[in-house]
Structure formats: C-alpha cells, structure tokens
Amino acid sequence: MVKTCQYGKYHSVIIMEKSKKPGKQRKALYQAKPHKRQKLMRANLSEDLREEYGKRSAGLRTGDKVKVTRGDFKDHEGTVEKVSLKDMRVHVSGATSKKASGMDRMYPIHPSSVMITKFELKDEKRRQILER
C-alpha cells in the first residue's frame, strides 16, 4: 500500500505501508515496478556455492545451471533459458509440457522453487557482485 503525504505546495513523499492482508500483498507484487521485481527474482544457492561465496541466495540470470526443488519437475536439472520479470517466472531447459496441439512449451517455474548449482560468469560485473 502506498500513501502520499503533502509537504508544501508541490512536494510529496511516498511512504510504503506493510499489510498483513494477503490481497494487499498480492496487489503490491502485481503492481511492483521492474527494479523491485528484479530483487524478487532470486534463488537459493547450493551448499557448495554457499561455502564458496558466503551468500545464501543470488539473482537468477540466463545461462545459470539450476535444480528444481518443488513442483512437477522436482529434482530436474537444467539451464535457465529465460527470466520473465513480467510473469515473475523462470523457464528451465527440459522442463516442458505438451500443448493440446502436441507441441512442447516451456513450463514457467517460480524462482523460489529452484536452486542455483552453477553460475554463468561471462559477465565481469556479475562476478564482482558475487565476490562483494
């Protein structure tokens, strides 16, 4: 929930409120701006990566190797093919379902349902973020 307080004639400050109501929490997720959604697209790290980097979770990127921990594709391992901020879902290679026409489609998986097992470290900036 967002409130606007007026200070002076033209100045306003946005104050974020926390709510216990599930409907308000869902509404906040659906209306979140892209930079807030990016922070929500994080996944747990495997035990090896936790020891190596000293972190519990990290942001998901295309090319990361992940293991699905919950749902129909539990224990499936694959690479992240697509990260959708709009849908708040990740597409993992090999996690597909059949359409009525018989074609395969990528099955969307929530980022909290995957565990990162290996990073894609081609990007120098990401390496710096992880080693911070």
N, C-alpha and C positions, 0 to 999 in steps of 0.2 A: 504494500500500500504506500502510495506517495502522497505527501501533503506539501502544499506550497505556503510558505509564510511570507507576508509582505513586509519589507523593510524599506521605508521611504516610498517615493512615488513610482520608480521604475525598477527597483531591485527586488528580486525574490530569491529565496533559498529553498532547495528541495531537501526535505527530511524524510528518510526511509523509516517506515514503521515495521516491526515484526508482528506477525499474527500467528495464532495457533490454529486458525481456521484452514482446513485443507483447501477449500475453494479459493481462498485468497493466495495461498501458496502456489497453487496451480496457475492462477491468473498471473502472478508475478513471473513464473517461469515462461509462460506463453508470450508475455509482453516484454521479456528481457531484451536488452539491446545486444548487438553482436559481441561487443567486448566483454560483456558479462557472461554470455553463453560460452565464449572461448574458455573462460575459467572453469566452467562446469564440465567441459569435455576432458576430464582427467580420469585416469585408470590406475589401479594398484600396480605395484611392481612385484616381480618375482623375488624370492628370497635372495638369489644371487645378486640381482641388481640393487636390492635394498642395502646389502652389505657394501657393495662397490661404491654407490653414490651417496649413501647415508640419507636417503629420502624414502618416503612411504608410497608416494604417488607422483605421477608426471602427466603432462598433457599428451594427448594422442595426436599422432601425425601419420600421414600416408606413408606406407612402407614399413612401419613398425611390425614386428612379429608379436602376435598376441595369442593367448589361450582363453577360450570362452569358459567362464566359471559357472554360469547358470543358464537355464532355459533348455530348449530343444537341442541345441548344439553344444551342450556341456562337454568339456574335455576336447573340443575340436581346436586344432591349432592352425593358424594361417596368418597371412599378412593383411594389414589394413589397406583396403582398396580405395575407400572413400570415407571422408569425415563430413557429415552433414550437420552444420550448425543450425540450419533451419528446422530440421526434424529432431535434433539432439540425438542422432543415431550414428553408428559406425557400420560400415559394410566390410566384412571379412571374407577373404577368398575361400571358396569351398563351402561357405555357409549359404546354401541356396535352397529355394523351394520351387515347386512346379506351379506354373500358372495353369489356368483352365485350358489354354491353347496347347499345353505341353511344353512350352518354353521354360527355361530356368530364369529365376530372378534372384538378385542378391537380397538376402534376408537382413533387415535392419536390426541391429543389436544395440542396446543401451550401453554407454561407456562404463557404467559401474559393473556391468556383467562380464567384463574382460580383464585380463591381467597381462601386462606387458612383459614379454620374456626376452626381447632383444630390441634395441633402439636402431633407428635409421639415422646414422650420424654423418650424412653427407653435408648437412648444413652446419657451418662453423658456429653460427650464433646459438644453435640448439646445444652444441657441445659445451659452450660457455655457460648456458643456463643450467645444464645438469651438473656442472662441476662447481657452481657457485657455492 
